[in-house]
Amino acid sequence: MRKDERAANLALLGLTFAPLVLKVDPNLNVILTASLAVYVGCYRGGPGEGQTGRGPGAPRFKGPQIILRETMSNEHAMRFPLVGSAMLLSLFLLFKFLSKDLVNAVLTCYFFVLGIIALSACILPAIKRFLPNRWNEEVFVWSAPYFRSATVEFSRSQIVASIPGTFFCVWYATQKHWLANNILGMAFCIQGIEMLSLGSFKTGAILLVGLFFYDIFWVFFTPVMVSVAKSFDAPIKLLFPTSNSARPFSMLGLGDIVIPGIFVALALRFDVSRGKQTRYFNSAFFGYTLGLIVTIVVMNWFQAAQPALLYIVPGVIGCVAVHCLWNGEVKQLLEYDESKTETDSGGDDAKNNKSE
């Protein structure tokens, strides 16, 4: 882990706990926490030092750990806003016609399991170096009774990592403290950015533009988004304590971190695949931070909830677009495809093995 990555992890951890002992401005807290979560997620999911970009689905080794990314196609990117809309409207109707406590109880059980998985994945790289290699490498397979196709693979190290995650999720489920909510939310964000891949900048642009209009519609033209965010008692948003008793928390949805974050991570892997410094990553990351700042400014100006992607999407895409136009590298950026990078890397490895 590089020094700046370690510093970002420590800063994110410190900022998470700071409101317990210090008065932290919620606006500054939103900007710093979201930006640091994106930075940490990008470097956990991007190729490390001395590695070439291998594309989505290709294993990236962190010691004995292997990371497999799920890749999004253009078709998936086009459908994503429609699927998201259907889920959002379904939740709105559930809260409208069913008991809010009942719906949240079911969702708590669901996020209890997801939380253990996400926290375990975040903790695992830090603890596995202290465990025997056999615990890291030996994989066990469990098959569900009567449903042999449903299998789960795990190692002893993953079981060890799940123990603190389980106790933490019990605390969250019983107390619903904002700190527990935020830690789980950031674990989801980091894992989402680490495990998801857009594959290409074209797919990324399709997804971000679609969600740009999705966010505008559901926030400005209907009460659905705000109503669900307030009713949904689950770690799908980060909560930032305020000194206003009428509005005790500022909120930021996890989608406003993960969705732009996977585009920023793609820019990082594009830089690494060419053996360049983090030029386009810096542009994308700057655009994300700038979009967050504009969101906060507009929200405070109008004293009303704002669709963050309305400002973040133009910031991220705009900064990368201006940068590649300035460098005259539009063609290289648009032709970048992680699946092709994976194929090329595989061919190079085969040649190297043959020569050896």
PyMOL commands that set and color helices and strands:
alter all, ss='L'
color gray80, all
select helices_A, chain A and resi 3-20+26-45+74-97+100-130+133-137+156-175+178-195+201-220+224-231+255-273+279-302+309-327+330-335+338-355
alter helices_A, ss='H'
color red, helices_A
select strands_A, chain A and resi 60-62+65-67+70-71+139-144+147-155+196-197+237-241+249-253
alter strands_A, ss='S'
color yellow, strands_A
deselect
rebuild
show_as cartoon
